[in-house]
Amino acid sequence: MNGPIKAAEPRRLYQQIADQIRALIQGGHFVSGARLPAERDLAQQLGVSRPSLREALIALEIEGSVEIRMGSGIYITAEPERRTWQTGSMGESPVELMEARAAVEGSVALAAAARISAEGLTSLREALDAMRSEIAAGRKPLDQDRLFHLTIAGQSGNSVLAHIVGDLFDERHSPLSAQIRTRFETPETWRNALREHEAIYDALDARDPLLAQAMMHAHLEESKRRWMENEPR
């Protein structure tokens, strides 16, 4: 007996937009070596949001169909035979991931503020201190960032939520999210993230659930904005 037929996975929005750009190339609107319109203009032309367009352009860069040149723009690099490709999945939408994280981790922070132990606060302080040291040394504090968020999740008293937080956080290692980090994270964005982490810590230390939730929401909203609104480096 044959197994159940699996439904086709719906194409993510950034994949659909990448296909639209490829169709424009196939139709002769853009040729190899041509510079694409500015993001704002191209988003209006396609009728999509700039964050979703940026995800599509990053996916096309990973694929090798475009080249993002710092301070210059985005250029078509695809050879004709590659223009029939469809962009494969390179992970979840980073914008949607940040929105999901805000929903989940906001609730986690609210719960943790009412339960957090002295040991939990000590662990968070150590993670923040290590994060500051890594930034000062010119390194990206990815491990310390993860530890901070997972420590809060562990203090929520809900192991299922803690597992979800870990899974959502680790999606940042997908090809799409990793490339966005490469393009848009800087020492300054990490310093801003550290300040936001400090505000979350202060709310947890004060055992203020609503403030902890608000600070977590604000941090993840700012993270999304930094990824999707800054200019490429």
C-alpha positions in Angstrom: 0.0 0.0 0.0 1.3 3.4 -0.9 1.8 5.8 2.0 -0.2 9.0 2.4 0.2 11.7 -0.2 2.0 14.7 1.3 0.6 18.1 0.5 3.0 20.3 -1.4 4.7 22.8 0.9 3.4 26.3 0.2 6.0 28.6 -1.2 7.1 31.3 1.3 6.4 34.9 0.4 10.1 35.7 -0.2 10.3 32.8 -2.6 7.3 34.1 -4.5 8.8 37.6 -4.7 12.1 36.1 -5.9 10.2 34.3 -8.6 8.6 37.6 -9.6 12.0 39.3 -10.0 13.2 36.3 -12.0 10.1 36.7 -14.3 11.1 40.3 -14.9 14.6 39.1 -15.9 13.1 36.5 -18.2 10.9 39.2 -19.7 13.8 41.4 -20.6 13.1 44.1 -17.9 16.6 43.5 -16.4 19.7 42.0 -18.1 22.9 40.6 -16.6 25.0 43.3 -15.1 22.0 45.7 -14.8 21.4 47.5 -11.5 18.0 46.8 -10.0 15.8 49.8 -8.9 16.1 51.1 -5.4 14.4 48.8 -2.8 11.6 51.3 -2.2 10.9 51.7 -6.0 11.1 47.9 -6.6 8.8 47.2 -3.7 6.2 49.6 -5.1 6.6 48.1 -8.6 6.0 44.6 -7.3 3.3 45.6 -4.7 5.2 44.1 -1.8 6.6 45.3 1.5 10.2 46.3 1.7 11.1 43.7 4.4 9.7 40.9 2.3 11.5 42.3 -0.8 14.7 42.4 1.1 14.3 38.8 2.1 13.8 37.9 -1.5 16.9 39.8 -2.6 19.0 38.1 0.1 17.7 34.7 -1.1 18.7 35.6 -4.7 22.1 36.7 -3.5 22.6 33.3 -1.8 21.5 31.6 -5.0 24.0 33.7 -7.0 21.4 35.5 -9.2 22.2 39.0 -7.8 25.1 40.7 -6.2 24.6 43.2 -3.4 27.4 45.9 -3.6 27.8 48.0 -0.5 27.0 51.7 -1.3 26.2 50.9 -4.9 23.1 48.8 -5.2 22.0 45.3 -6.3 23.0 44.0 -9.7 21.8 41.0 -11.8 24.5 38.3 -12.1 22.5 35.3 -13.3 23.4 33.5 -16.4 20.5 32.8 -18.8 20.3 29.1 -18.1 19.9 29.8 -14.3 17.0 32.2 -14.8 14.5 29.3 -15.0 15.3 28.3 -11.4 12.9 28.7 -8.6 14.3 29.9 -5.3 14.3 27.0 -2.9 13.5 27.3 0.7 16.4 28.9 2.7 14.6 28.9 6.0 11.7 30.7 7.5 11.1 34.4 6.9 13.3 36.3 9.4 10.6 38.9 9.7 8.0 36.3 10.6 10.4 34.6 12.9 10.9 37.9 14.8 7.2 38.3 15.0 6.7 34.8 16.3 9.5 35.3 18.8 8.0 38.5 20.1 4.7 36.7 20.7 6.2 33.7 22.4 9.1 35.3 24.3 6.9 38.2 25.5 4.7 35.6 27.3 7.8 33.8 28.5 9.3 37.0 30.0 6.0 37.8 31.7 5.9 34.4 33.3 9.6 34.5 34.2 9.3 37.8 36.0 7.0 36.2 38.5 9.2 33.1 39.0 12.8 34.0 38.4 15.2 32.8 41.1 18.3 34.5 42.4 20.3 31.9 40.5 18.5 32.7 37.3 19.3 36.4 37.7 22.9 35.6 38.3 23.0 33.5 35.2 21.5 36.4 33.2 24.0 38.8 34.6 26.9 36.5 33.7 25.5 36.2 30.1 25.3 39.9 29.8 28.8 40.5 31.1 30.2 37.9 28.7 28.2 39.5 25.9 29.7 42.8 26.7 33.2 41.3 26.6 32.7 39.7 23.3 31.4 42.9 21.7 34.4 44.8 23.1 36.7 42.2 21.6 35.1 42.7 18.2 33.3 39.4 18.2 29.7 38.6 17.7 28.2 37.3 21.0 25.9 34.7 19.4 26.4 32.1 22.1 25.8 34.6 24.9 22.8 36.0 23.2 21.3 32.6 22.9 22.1 31.8 26.6 20.4 35.0 27.7 17.1 34.2 25.9 17.1 30.5 26.8 17.8 31.3 30.5 14.8 33.5 30.6 12.7 30.7 28.9 14.0 28.2 31.5 12.8 30.5 34.3 9.3 30.6 32.9 8.3 27.3 34.5 7.1 25.9 31.2 9.3 23.4 29.5 7.3 23.4 26.3 7.7 27.2 25.9 11.4 26.9 26.6 11.7 24.3 23.8 9.9 26.5 21.4 12.1 29.5 22.2 15.2 27.4 21.5 13.8 26.2 18.2 12.8 29.7 17.1 16.2 31.1 18.1 18.2 28.4 16.3 16.4 29.2 13.1 18.7 32.1 12.9 21.3 29.6 11.6 19.3 29.0 8.4 20.9 30.2 5.2 18.6 33.2 4.8 18.8 34.4 8.4 22.6 33.8 8.5 23.1 35.9 5.3 21.0 38.7 6.7 23.1 38.7 9.9 26.3 38.9 7.7 24.9 41.9 5.8 23.3 43.9 8.5 24.8 43.1 11.9 27.5 45.5 13.1 29.2 46.2 16.5 26.8 49.1 16.9 23.7 46.9 16.4 25.1 44.5 19.0 25.7 47.3 21.5 22.1 48.4 21.0 21.0 44.8 21.5 23.0 44.6 24.7 21.3 47.8 26.0 17.9 46.2 25.3 19.0 43.0 27.1 19.9 45.2 30.1 16.4 46.7 30.1 14.9 43.2 30.1 17.2 42.2 32.9 16.2 45.2 35.0 12.5 44.4 34.6 13.1 40.8 35.6 15.1 41.9 38.6 12.3 44.2 39.6 9.9 41.2 39.3 7.7 43.4 37.0 5.9 41.0 34.6 4.3 43.6 32.3 7.5 45.6 32.0 9.5 42.5 31.3 7.0 41.6 28.5 7.1 45.1 27.1 10.9 45.2 27.1 11.1 41.8 25.4 8.7 43.0 22.7 10.6 46.2 22.2 13.9 44.3 21.9 12.6 41.9 19.3 10.9 44.6 17.3 14.1 46.6 17.3 16.0 43.5 16.2 13.6 43.1 13.3 14.0 46.7 12.3 17.8 46.5 12.4 17.8 43.5 10.1 15.3 44.8 7.6 15.7 48.5 7.5 19.5 49.1 7.8 21.5 49.6 4.6 23.6 46.6 3.5 27.3 46.7 4.6 
